[in-house]
């Protein structure tokens, strides 16, 4: 009953306020409007303040969205610039390698044919490579293939436009060689490659009394062998370990060849044999 009376009182108050505001009694209406405005002013100020805060919050959110987009654009630009930097570094490295190759050709006493490496045989080990020149360029079979780092191998199958190169690391590749420091001769043959693709070789039939030391340089002897024709004095590698063979008549040495074909883009085929390297 009390609740019902309160509802009636509230309804009457609201009705009276509407009458005061809208009924066309000038003096009464103005006073009523003024009273109503006075009562509504705090609510209006609160609503205005809330609206302003919402507007500011909306602007802030928009600002954050713009910052995210800007950050994304900067990230894309950074990736593009890093890619361009890497490309320029590759160009610089290529120029350095090409200059080294040209310097080597000019300094060499051999008549050489420059060739690019077009493919590698990676079945098991990198025991052969294919170069982009052949008979038309004057290349013949069983010619030495060298690089600024030393002996790479020898030519085997030669076609009109391409040639196969048997690498020094292949067991079928044999080279007559000598130890430069003590002028002792032997035969170098390939023993495969490491897991990282670095070539391995062994120098056999070294005189048992020769004082072979770790670090001794091994070069081509210039003597003819069944393995092909190699000019004299071409660097092969360095002695890593020395052993006495089971017969006790000879020594053999494990060699670290210097020319790593996996890193080569250009090689040279020696067009004649027998000349001594500088």
C-alpha positions in Angstrom: 0.0 0.0 0.0 2.8 2.4 0.9 4.7 1.5 -2.3 1.6 2.2 -4.3 1.2 5.6 -2.7 4.8 6.5 -3.5 4.3 5.6 -7.2 1.2 7.9 -7.3 3.2 10.7 -5.8 6.1 10.3 -8.3 3.7 10.2 -11.2 1.9 13.3 -10.0 5.2 15.2 -9.6 6.3 14.3 -13.1 2.9 15.3 -14.5 3.1 18.6 -12.7 6.6 19.2 -14.1 5.4 18.6 -17.6 2.5 20.9 -17.1 4.8 23.6 -15.8 7.1 23.3 -18.8 4.6 22.9 -21.6 1.4 24.5 -20.6 1.3 28.0 -22.1 1.2 30.1 -19.0 4.0 32.5 -19.6 4.9 33.5 -16.1 4.3 30.1 -14.6 6.1 28.3 -17.5 9.2 30.4 -17.2 9.4 29.8 -13.5 8.7 26.1 -13.9 11.3 25.8 -16.6 13.8 27.6 -14.5 13.1 25.2 -11.6 13.4 22.2 -13.8 16.6 23.4 -15.4 18.0 23.9 -11.9 17.2 20.4 -11.0 18.5 19.0 -14.3 21.8 21.0 -14.5 23.9 18.6 -12.5 22.8 15.7 -14.7 23.5 17.7 -17.8 27.0 18.6 -16.6 27.7 15.0 -15.8 26.5 13.8 -19.2 28.5 16.5 -21.0 31.7 15.5 -19.0 31.1 11.8 -19.8 30.6 12.6 -23.5 33.9 14.5 -23.6 35.8 11.7 -21.9 34.3 9.2 -24.4 35.4 11.4 -27.3 38.9 11.7 -25.9 39.1 7.9 -25.4 37.9 7.3 -28.9 40.6 9.7 -30.3 43.2 7.9 -28.2 42.2 4.5 -29.5 42.4 5.9 -33.1 45.8 7.2 -32.3 46.9 3.8 -31.1 45.6 2.2 -34.3 47.6 4.7 -36.3 50.8 3.9 -34.3 50.3 0.2 -35.0 50.0 0.8 -38.7 53.0 3.1 -38.7 55.0 0.4 -36.8 54.0 -2.1 -39.4 55.1 0.1 -42.2 58.5 0.7 -40.5 59.0 -3.1 -40.0 58.3 -3.6 -43.8 60.8 -0.9 -44.6 63.4 -2.4 -42.3 63.0 -5.8 -44.0 63.4 -4.2 -47.4 66.5 -2.4 -46.4 68.1 -5.5 -44.8 67.4 -7.4 -48.0 69.0 -4.7 -50.1 72.0 -4.6 -47.7 72.4 -8.4 -48.1 72.3 -8.1 -51.9 75.0 -5.4 -51.8 77.2 -7.6 -49.6 76.8 -10.5 -52.1 77.7 -8.2 -55.0 80.8 -7.1 -53.0 81.8 -10.6 -52.2 81.4 -11.6 -55.9 83.6 -8.7 -57.0 86.3 -9.7 -54.5 86.3 -13.3 -55.7 86.3 -12.2 -59.4 89.2 -9.9 -58.7 91.1 -12.7 -57.0 90.5 -15.0 -60.0 91.7 -12.3 -62.4 94.8 -11.6 -60.4 95.6 -15.3 -60.3 95.3 -15.7 -64.1 97.5 -12.7 -64.7 100.2 -14.0 -62.3 100.2 -17.6 -63.6 102.7 -18.8 -66.1 100.3 -21.4 -67.5 98.1 -21.1 -70.5 94.7 -21.5 -68.9 91.1 -21.5 -69.9 88.7 -19.9 -67.4 85.5 -21.8 -66.7 82.5 -21.4 -64.5 81.2 -24.3 -62.4 77.7 -25.1 -63.7 76.8 -28.2 -61.5 78.1 -30.5 -58.9 77.6 -34.2 -58.4 76.4 -34.5 -54.8 75.6 -38.2 -54.8 77.5 -39.3 -51.7 80.4 -36.9 -52.0 81.2 -34.1 -54.4 83.6 -36.1 -56.5 82.8 -34.5 -59.8 81.8 -31.1 -61.1 80.7 -29.9 -64.5 82.2 -26.8 -66.1 80.7 -24.6 -68.8 83.3 -25.1 -71.5 84.5 -28.0 -73.6 86.1 -29.0 -76.9 85.1 -25.8 -78.7 87.0 -23.8 -76.1 90.1 -26.0 -76.6 89.7 -28.2 -73.5 91.0 -31.8 -73.7 90.7 -34.8 -71.4 93.1 -35.4 -68.5 94.1 -31.8 -68.1 94.7 -30.2 -64.8 92.0 -28.1 -63.3 93.2 -25.5 -60.8 92.0 -22.5 -58.8 93.7 -19.7 -56.9 93.7 -22.1 -53.9 95.5 -24.9 -55.7 94.7 -28.2 -57.6 91.0 -29.0 -58.0 91.2 -32.2 -60.2 91.4 -33.2 -63.8 89.1 -33.2 -66.8 87.6 -36.6 -67.8 84.6 -36.5 -70.2 84.8 -33.5 -72.6 81.8 -32.6 -74.8 81.5 -29.7 -77.2 80.2 -27.2 -74.6 80.8 -28.8 -71.2 83.4 -30.9 -69.4 83.3 -33.2 -66.4 86.0 -32.7 -63.8 87.1 -35.6 -61.5 88.0 -34.0 -58.2 91.1 -34.5 -56.2 89.0 -36.0 -53.4 87.9 -38.9 -55.7 89.8 -42.2 -55.1 90.1 -42.5 -58.9 92.1 -39.3 -59.1 95.9 -39.9 -58.7 98.6 -37.2 -59.0 102.3 -37.5 -59.0 103.5 -35.1 -56.2 106.4 -34.1 -54.1 107.0 -32.5 -50.7 108.3 -29.1 -51.5 110.6 -28.6 -48.4 112.6 -31.8 -48.8 112.0 -32.6 -52.5 110.7 -36.1 -51.8 108.3 -37.7 -54.3 105.1 -39.7 -53.8 101.7 -40.3 -55.2 98.6 -38.4 -54.1 95.1 -40.0 -54.3 91.7 -38.9 -53.1 90.1 -40.4 -50.0 86.7 -38.8 -50.2 85.3 -35.8 -48.4 84.3 -34.9 -44.9 80.7 -34.5 -43.8 81.1 -30.8 -44.3 82.2 -31.4 -47.9 85.9 -30.6 -47.5 88.1 -32.8 -49.7 90.5 -35.4 -48.2 93.6 -36.9 -49.8 96.6 -39.1 -49.0 100.2 -39.0 -50.2 101.6 -42.5 -50.6 104.9 -44.2 -51.3 107.0 -41.7 -49.5 110.6 -42.8 -48.8 110.6 -44.3 -45.3 113.7 -42.3 -44.3 112.3 -38.9 -45.4 111.8 -36.5 -42.5 108.2 -35.5 -43.2 106.7 -32.9 -40.9 103.2 -31.8 -40.2 102.6 -28.7 -42.2 104.9 -29.6 -45.1 103.5 -28.3 -48.5 102.6 -30.9 -51.1 102.8 -29.8 -54.8 102.5 -31.4 -58.2 105.8 -32.9 -59.4 105.2 -32.4 -63.1 106.0 -36.1 -63.8 103.6 -38.1 -66.0 101.3 -40.5 -64.3 98.2 -42.6 -65.2 96.1 -39.9 -63.5 96.7 -37.3 -66.2 99.0 -34.4 -67.1 99.6 -31.9 -64.3 102.0 -29.0 -64.6 104.9 -28.8 -62.1 104.6 -26.9 -58.8 100.8 -26.6 -58.4 99.8 -26.4 -54.8 97.9 -29.5 -53.6 97.7 -29.1 -49.8 99.5 -29.5 -46.5 100.5 -32.6 -44.5 98.2 -33.2 -41.5 99.5 -36.6 -40.2 102.3 -39.0 -41.0 102.2 -42.8 -40.8 104.4 -45.8 -41.6 102.7 -48.3 -43.8 102.3 -51.9 -42.8 105.2 -53.1 -44.9 107.6 -50.7 -43.2 109.0 -49.8 -46.6 107.2 -46.5 -47.1 105.5 -43.7 -45.3 102.2 -42.1 -46.1 100.7 -38.7 -45.1 97.2 -37.5 -44.7 96.8 -34.3 -46.6 94.4 -31.3 -46.3 93.8 -30.0 -49.8 93.3 -26.3 -49.9 90.9 -26.0 -52.9 87.4 -26.6 -51.6 85.2 -27.1 -54.6 82.0 -26.4 -52.7 83.1 -22.8 -52.4 84.3 -22.4 -56.0 82.4 -20.7 -58.8 85.3 -20.4 -61.2 88.1 -22.7 -62.1 90.9 -22.8 -64.8 91.8 -25.7 -67.1 95.5 -25.8 -67.9 95.7 -26.2 -71.7 99.3 -27.5 -71.6 101.4 -29.5 -69.1 105.0 -29.5 -68.0 105.5 -25.8 -67.2 106.5 -25.0 -63.7 104.1 -22.8 -61.6 105.4 -19.5 -60.3 
